Amino acid sequence: MKQEEGYLQRCLECDSLVEVAKNRKNQTACCPNCEEVLQSGGKWSLRRCAIIALSIVILLPFALYLPLMNIDLLGVDIYASVWGGVWKMATNGYHYTAFMILFCSIIMPFAFASLVLLIRVQRWIGYRPRYSLILLSRSKQWVMLDVYLVALVVAAYKIREYATLEFDYYIIAFILTALLTTLLFIKINPRQWWEDFYPEYYPLEKDHQGRATLCAECEYTFDENIVDEKGRHRCPRCESNLEVSDKVKLQRVWATLIAGVIMMIPANILPISATELAGKTSADSLMGGVLLFLSLGSYTVAAIVFIASIAVPFSKVAVIFYLLLAIHFRWKHSIHWQMKLLHYVHFVGRWSMLDLFVLALMMSLLERGQIISFSVGDAAFYFGMAVFLTMISSSNLDARMLWQIHREHQQPREKPSDTSGSI
């Protein structure tokens, strides 16, 4: 029987060197050590992804500018939209908070879809999209239309306390845009696009004798002895700098984590919003908002707000802090449990922005200065900064450091070596 051809690929998570079978583009290959996906099956072609991206770009102006909901305040219809909330917040002096919402709900969704279209155009004109592919991978975590969709529901429950609320039929455009964006997240395959645009960078053959290294940016595995003309260790395909030491990476994680924790102190002490109705002003902190929903009997919404605003930020900080200590003191703990914790912080970090999206919608509907007035509190800026900083912190935490410690404990008397397998 003829032996099946294969190539070598380093795992992005555990750094194992794995042999992957060639010519199986429609099948998914996973690392036998940590089950990280090495080759994705069922992904869409660039052409199909570009069609979805074009649909998103067409729908975005309608989804962001047209009203999503409206209230009847003493016979006057007041409408709320994504852009209206950002604009109202910015014109009332909350410029930095408004920019954070603008960045996640308008700028990055448009940039993400536009990058996919740009890469398709670059394919037509024969241009190498090195920087476009890099930006595409880095932009995904900042696109938060799905979070905004949940914020609409939370804001609806909160606003109905003051006035009759109705969803506008234009909300269909926003829902479609959010669903198409999520679909595009799932179906894009930047790794395959790298291989299609740069076919001259061949994968390592399975009988390769030298030590292989991995570029985390474009997921290209190549011989570690390859250097550029100046003798620097850089990826030959995407030109990313690979000389950043683990010590520098950890310093980045510590710096952003500590800054995020500092921001969380005023975010939880100061009021995040204030409502004035009939001459009576009530200010709510993050926990105060949860208690308000509980008093109204909206237990499901209270749970969503508590999880997104309090449980997720604090648990994320605790998990990152634990993983940093585990690396520093080289603790012998379950590596699979540590990986689950790391995947947790990568997944939930963006959902903490839900509170700021709710504030923007409330600001758009209730900031009128006469019968009812709603304003954003000082805690909103600190809370947004805490979310941004902890997201940056978790994205800089390299799972391979934890796997290296795991291997040291598995082979305490031997120098750690590659863990190889085949699929």
C-alpha positions in Angstrom: 0.0 0.0 0.0 1.3 3.4 -0.9 2.1 5.5 2.1 0.0 8.7 2.3 1.8 12.0 1.9 1.9 14.4 4.7 3.5 17.6 6.0 4.7 18.8 9.4 2.7 21.5 11.3 3.4 22.9 14.7 0.4 23.3 17.0 -0.4 26.9 17.9 -1.6 26.0 21.4 0.7 23.2 22.7 3.6 23.6 20.3 3.6 19.9 19.4 5.0 18.9 16.0 2.3 17.0 14.2 2.2 15.2 10.8 -0.9 16.2 8.9 -2.2 14.4 5.8 -2.1 16.3 2.5 -4.9 16.8 0.0 -7.7 16.6 2.6 -8.9 20.2 2.4 -12.5 19.3 3.3 -11.6 17.5 6.4 -10.6 18.8 9.8 -7.3 17.8 11.4 -6.8 18.3 15.1 -3.7 18.1 17.3 -3.6 14.7 19.0 -2.2 16.3 22.1 -4.5 19.2 22.9 -7.2 18.9 20.1 -6.4 22.3 18.7 -7.6 22.6 15.0 -4.6 22.4 12.7 -6.5 22.2 9.4 -10.1 23.4 9.1 -12.7 21.5 7.1 -16.0 23.0 5.9 -14.6 26.5 5.5 -15.8 28.7 2.7 -13.9 29.9 -0.3 -12.7 33.5 -0.5 -15.4 34.2 -3.2 -18.2 33.0 -1.0 -16.9 34.9 2.0 -16.7 38.1 -0.1 -20.3 37.7 -1.1 -21.3 37.6 2.6 -19.0 40.5 3.4 -20.6 42.6 0.6 -24.0 41.8 2.0 -22.8 43.1 5.4 -21.4 46.3 4.0 -24.7 47.0 2.2 -26.8 46.3 5.3 -24.6 48.1 7.8 -25.7 51.7 7.0 -29.4 50.6 7.5 -28.6 48.5 10.6 -26.6 51.3 12.3 -28.4 54.4 11.3 -32.1 53.4 11.1 -34.1 53.2 14.4 -34.1 49.9 16.2 -36.7 50.7 18.8 -38.9 53.6 19.9 -40.9 54.8 22.9 -44.0 56.8 23.3 -43.3 59.5 25.8 -46.5 61.5 26.4 -47.5 61.2 22.8 -44.1 61.9 21.4 -42.3 59.1 19.5 -38.6 58.9 20.4 -36.3 56.6 18.4 -33.1 54.8 19.2 -30.4 53.6 16.8 -26.8 52.5 17.1 -25.4 55.7 15.6 -27.9 57.8 17.6 -26.7 56.4 20.9 -23.1 57.1 20.1 -23.8 60.6 18.8 -26.0 61.5 21.8 -23.3 60.3 24.2 -20.5 62.2 22.4 -22.4 65.5 22.2 -23.2 65.3 25.9 -19.5 65.3 26.9 -18.8 61.5 27.1 -16.3 61.5 24.2 -14.0 58.6 25.2 -16.9 56.3 26.3 -18.7 57.1 23.0 -15.5 56.3 21.0 -15.2 52.9 22.7 -18.8 52.1 21.7 -18.2 53.5 18.2 -15.1 51.4 17.8 -16.8 48.1 18.7 -20.2 48.6 17.1 -19.5 50.6 14.0 -15.9 50.9 13.0 -14.7 47.3 13.5 -17.8 45.6 11.9 -17.3 47.8 8.8 -13.5 47.3 8.8 -13.9 43.5 9.2 -16.3 43.1 6.3 -14.3 45.6 4.2 -11.0 43.6 4.8 -12.6 40.5 3.4 -13.7 42.4 0.3 -10.3 44.1 0.0 -8.6 40.7 0.0 -10.9 39.5 -2.7 -10.1 42.6 -4.8 -6.4 42.0 -4.2 -6.9 38.5 -5.5 -8.4 40.0 -8.8 -5.5 42.4 -9.3 -2.8 39.9 -8.3 -1.7 41.8 -5.1 -0.2 40.1 -2.0 -2.5 40.9 0.9 0.0 40.5 3.7 -1.2 43.3 5.9 -4.8 42.8 5.1 -4.7 39.2 6.3 -2.9 40.2 9.5 -5.4 42.9 10.2 -8.3 40.5 9.5 -7.1 38.1 12.1 -6.6 40.8 14.7 -9.9 42.5 14.2 -12.2 39.6 14.9 -12.4 40.0 18.7 -13.3 43.7 18.4 -16.4 43.1 16.3 -19.3 43.0 18.8 -22.6 43.2 16.9 -23.7 40.0 18.6 -23.1 41.6 22.0 -25.1 44.6 20.9 -28.0 42.4 19.9 -28.2 41.1 23.5 -27.9 44.7 24.7 -31.0 45.6 22.8 -33.0 43.1 24.8 -31.6 44.3 28.1 -32.2 47.9 27.3 -35.8 47.1 26.3 -36.5 45.6 29.7 -34.9 48.6 31.5 -36.7 51.3 29.4 -40.2 49.8 29.7 -40.1 50.9 33.3 -40.4 54.5 32.1 -42.4 54.3 28.9 -44.1 52.0 26.4 -41.5 50.5 24.1 -41.8 49.0 20.6 -39.2 47.4 18.4 -39.1 49.0 14.9 -39.2 46.7 11.8 -35.9 48.2 10.8 -34.3 46.0 13.5 -34.5 43.2 10.9 -31.6 44.8 9.1 -29.5 44.8 12.3 -30.4 41.2 13.2 -29.4 40.1 9.7 -26.2 42.0 9.9 -25.3 40.5 13.2 -26.1 36.9 12.0 -24.1 37.3 8.8 -21.2 38.7 10.7 -21.2 35.7 13.0 -21.5 33.4 10.0 -18.5 35.1 8.4 -16.5 34.6 11.7 -17.2 30.8 11.5 -16.6 30.3 7.8 -13.5 32.4 7.0 -10.2 30.6 6.7 -7.3 33.0 6.9 -4.8 30.1 7.1 -5.9 28.7 3.8 -5.8 32.2 2.3 -2.2 32.6 3.3 -1.4 29.3 1.5 -3.3 30.4 -1.6 -1.6 33.8 -1.9 1.9 32.6 -1.0 2.1 29.1 -2.6 5.9 29.3 -2.9 6.2 28.9 0.9 5.9 25.1 1.0 5.0 23.2 4.2 7.7 21.1 5.8 8.0 17.6 4.6 7.4 14.9 7.1 11.0 13.7 6.8 12.4 17.1 7.7 15.4 16.8 10.0 15.9 20.3 11.4 13.9 21.9 14.2 10.6 23.5 13.1 9.3 26.8 14.4 5.8 28.3 14.1 4.7 31.8 13.3 1.7 32.6 15.4 0.5 35.3 13.1 0.0 33.3 9.8 0.4 29.8 11.3 3.3 28.9 9.0 5.7 26.2 10.1 9.2 26.5 8.8 12.8 25.6 9.7 14.0 27.8 12.7 17.4 28.4 11.1 15.7 30.6 8.5 16.6 34.3 9.1 16.2 37.5 7.1 19.0 39.4 5.4 19.9 41.2 8.7 20.1 37.9 10.6 16.8 38.5 12.5 14.4 35.6 13.2 11.3 36.7 11.3 8.6 34.7 9.5 9.5 34.4 5.9 5.9 34.6 4.8 4.2 37.4 6.9 7.5 39.0 8.1 6.3 39.0 11.8 9.0 39.4 14.4 9.6 36.1 16.2 12.4 37.3 18.5 10.0 38.6 21.2 11.0 36.6 24.3 8.5 35.0 26.7 9.7 37.5 29.4 8.6 40.4 27.2 5.2 38.7 26.5 4.6 38.2 30.2 5.5 41.8 30.9 2.8 42.9 28.4 0.2 40.7 30.1 1.1 41.9 33.6 1.1 45.6 32.5 -2.3 45.5 30.8 -3.8 43.3 33.6 -2.7 45.6 36.4 -3.9 48.6 34.5 -7.3 46.9 34.0 -7.6 46.0 37.7 -6.9 49.7 38.6 -9.7 50.8 36.2 -12.1 48.3 37.7 -11.9 50.0 41.1 -13.7 53.3 40.1 -15.8 51.3 37.7 -17.5 49.4 40.5 -17.5 52.2 43.1 -18.7 55.2 41.0 -22.2 55.4 39.5 -22.4 54.1 35.9 -25.7 55.9 35.2 -28.1 58.5 36.6 -31.8 58.9 35.9 -33.9 62.0 36.7 -37.7 61.6 36.7 -40.2 64.1 38.2 -37.4 66.0 40.0 -36.0 62.8 41.6 -32.5 61.6 40.7 -31.4 58.0 41.1 -27.8 56.9 40.5 -27.0 53.3 39.8 -23.7 51.5 40.1 -23.0 48.2 38.3 -24.4 46.2 41.2 -27.3 48.7 41.6 -28.5 47.9 38.1 -28.6 44.2 38.9 -30.6 44.9 42.1 -33.0 47.1 40.0 -33.9 44.3 37.7 -34.3 42.0 40.6 -36.8 44.4 42.2 -38.7 44.6 38.9 -39.0 40.8 38.8 -36.8 40.5 35.7 -34.6 37.7 37.0 -33.3 36.6 33.6 -32.2 40.1 32.6 -30.7 40.6 36.1 -28.7 37.4 35.6 -27.5 38.5 32.2 -26.4 41.9 33.5 -24.7 40.4 36.6 -22.8 37.8 34.5 -21.7 40.3 31.9 -20.9 43.3 34.2 -19.6 41.7 37.4 -19.0 38.0 37.2 -17.2 37.9 33.8 -14.8 40.9 34.5 -13.8 39.7 37.9 -13.5 36.0 36.9 -11.5 37.0 33.9 -9.0 38.9 36.0 -8.8 36.1 38.5 -8.1 33.5 35.8 -5.4 35.6 34.1 -3.8 36.3 37.4 -3.8 32.5 38.3 -2.3 31.6 34.9 0.4 34.2 35.3 1.3 32.9 38.7 1.3 29.3 37.4 3.8 30.4 34.7 6.0 32.3 37.2 6.1 29.6 39.9 5.9 26.8 37.3 3.1 25.1 39.1 2.3 21.4 38.4 -1.4 21.7 37.7 -3.7 20.1 35.1 -2.8 21.5 31.8 -6.1 20.7 30.3 -7.9 22.6 33.1 -5.6 25.5 32.5 -6.4 25.5 28.8 -10.1 25.5 29.5 -9.6 28.6 31.7 -7.6 30.3 29.0 -10.3 29.5 26.4 -12.8 30.9 28.8 -11.2 34.3 29.1 -10.7 34.5 25.3 -14.4 33.8 24.8 -16.1 35.9 27.5 -14.0 39.0 27.5 -15.9 40.9 24.8 -19.3 40.3 26.4 -18.5 42.8 29.2 -19.1 45.6 26.7 -22.8 44.8 27.0 -23.3 47.4 29.8 -21.9 50.3 27.6 -24.1 49.3 24.7 -27.1 49.4 27.0 -26.1 52.9 28.2 -25.8 54.2 24.6 -29.4 53.0 23.9 -30.7 54.4 27.1 -29.0 57.7 26.3 -30.6 57.8 22.9 -34.1 57.3 24.2 -34.3 59.0 27.6 -31.9 61.9 27.4 -34.5 64.7 27.0 -33.9 67.0 29.9 -37.6 67.7 30.5 -39.9 64.9 31.8 -37.1 62.3 32.1 -33.4 62.7 31.8 -30.8 59.9 31.6 -27.0 60.5 31.9 -23.9 58.4 31.9 -21.9 58.2 35.1 -18.2 58.4 35.5 -17.8 54.7 36.0 -18.7 54.0 32.3 -15.3 55.2 31.0 -13.3 53.2 33.6 -15.4 50.1 33.0 -14.9 50.4 29.2 -11.1 50.8 29.7 -11.1 47.8 32.1 -12.8 45.7 29.4 -10.3 46.8 26.7 -7.2 46.3 28.8 -8.2 42.8 30.0 -9.0 41.8 26.4 -5.5 42.9 25.4 -4.0 41.1 28.4 -5.7 37.8 27.6 -4.8 38.0 23.9 -1.1 38.3 24.8 -1.1 35.3 27.1 0.7 32.5 25.2 -0.6 29.0 25.9 2.7 27.5 24.8 4.3 28.8 28.0 1.9 26.7 30.1 2.5 23.6 27.9 6.3 24.1 28.2 6.0 23.9 32.0 3.7 20.8 31.7 6.4 19.1 29.6 9.1 20.0 32.1 7.1 18.3 34.9 6.5 15.3 32.6 10.2 14.9 31.9 11.9 16.6 34.9 15.3 15.1 34.3 15.4 15.5 30.5 15.5 18.5 28.3 12.0 19.2 26.9 11.7 17.9 23.4 9.0 18.0 20.7 5.9 16.0 21.2 5.1 14.6 17.8 2.1 12.8 16.5 0.4 12.1 13.2 -3.2 12.5 11.9 
